[in-house]
């Protein structure tokens, strides 16, 4: 099966999973096992499944056949090229292909002049009036082709404006941006393009990122700091007729993965092998030449030859459109698709399964604990009432006094619960004092002031290092508060379990390790591109300062924002079981006392009350079994798969 079909199988699995979780949420509500916190968590989980995206980035210098490869892998069923693909430079700016049902089909284009501001592309996405919109007529392939050509538009500006916008102007033959006879420089007209297109794959959550060469990547560090690292797959395209050029190698080492350390989902494609198809040569000779190119490219990029995939995207596209199986096999496109789908789809499914399983298991365990608590309380009532058979009124009064004393003892114990909430609130405030955005904002202002006032390059370097040091210290202190909160809640869980029989289990653990690693990654990028001696000596202080805050500090802020959201979710999660069990125990004690009172006052007969409780017990047991069945079914769906055959079966 093609990658498109594999992705369709994954999307179908994700949709079914969302349906089951939605039904589970309704079942909890119907059986009075839900609360506001549980509903919020399940709604967030369903929202993540609905908004789930599979991001695939294509990276190459111009004229490597990148757009043709995208057409061949994803859009051959459309019967024509979706992206313009011709000799020369067709993609001038980073381009995202996706589907947003809230917008009509269109191309949104961000003017290149916005680079002069201090805002990233992500920030500009919140301001629709900054973008130029071109309508897409999906009923007319010709009209679509015309509209899509806007992505490759250029404009001519003065050399100083080109430099200010991030385009280094040279005079050599190999320099891409040169001063023309008119004294101007030709640069891309657009900074970023978003194509909203209702293709079936894009509707299912596929997002394709098309990146145009080294100069564009270098001028938009948001690509290397955020978009490329977060892509589930990156295809790096070379051309068989050029091999690995100097600019190819620069992209590979600086922006994808150098030193032979390739992350999962990072692949190299050696395109245009049809240039080796010579009717005067035998198949064995052609194969030997292609294999030699593969081995040479692998050696230069310092990775195994098995990670380089020779293909002919153009012949593969033609073969798919014309139904030519022989040509398709010769293009070797199916081998690339198989490798990509065998690695990408199961890995993506495992990521979704892991995050879903953790959240679902916690909610289902809470519901099961609540049912167990209700069953335990009910059986305690049944035991008490059964013991009253044949007993006189004095025994009933004694039992009523015993339950009343137990209720008063529990309510006295609630003072400790309220004290815990007070301490919990204090520790939470301390946690967000370290982790909060206000502290980071002050650090950012102080760092900016230091860098702007700096006289020596060393001061700039030290200011950047101090920024990361202070940010890392904030995470370290936050982890300390998290550990204290967790230790306190573990002690409280155990105490209430022992003293009052609450079924609380173990508090959910939490760590900020992922954000510490994100700081390490950003600091490494900063050390390589900004605070190294060459950059400090060859770039203007103002330029380095602006790049640091526009490109690095903003990513640190996003990391802290995500850390804050995760911490808030964890804090709600760790306190919610306690609140639910305390409330449930209060209800059970009240019901037991009311039941004995009604027997004492002869408003109910003993046998009738026992019969009623036995019916309720049977219903609770059925609910417990249903909950276990639902949980087992969802867990089966979340089991890891060994490959796509198993994924399709799922």
Secondary structure, DSSP 8 states (H G I E B T S, - for coil): --HHHHHHHHHHHHHHHHHHHHHHHHHHHHTT---HHHHHHHHHHHHHHHT--EEEEEEE-TTSSHHHHHHHHHSGGGTS-SS---SS----SEEEEE--TTS-SEEEEEEGGGGGSS--HHHHTT-GGGEEEEE--TT-HHHHHHHHGGGG-EEEEEHHHHHHTT---B-STT-SSBB-TTSEEEEESEEEEEEE---HHHHTTEEEEEEEHHHHHHH-HHIIIIITTT-SEEEEEEETTTBS-HHHHHHIIIII--TT---TTEEEEEE-GGGG--TTS-HHHHHHHHHHHHHHHHHHHTS-GGGEEE--HHHHHHHHHHT-HHHHHHHTHHHHHHHHHHHHHHHHHHHHHHHHHHHHHHHHHHHHHHHHHHHHHHHHHHHHHHHTTT--HHHHHHHHHHHHHHHHHHHHHHHHHHHHHHHHHHHHHHHHHHHSHHHHHHHHHHHHHHHHH--SHHHHHHHHHHHHHHHHHHHHHHHHHHHHHHHHHHHHHHHHHHHH------------HHHHHHHHHHHHHHHHHTSSHHHHHHS-HHHHHHHIIIIIIHHHHHHHHHHHHHHHHHHHHHHHHHHHHHHHHHHHHHHHHHHHHHHHTTSS-HHHHHHHHHHHHHHHHHHHHHHHHHHHHHHHHTS--SSHHHHHH-
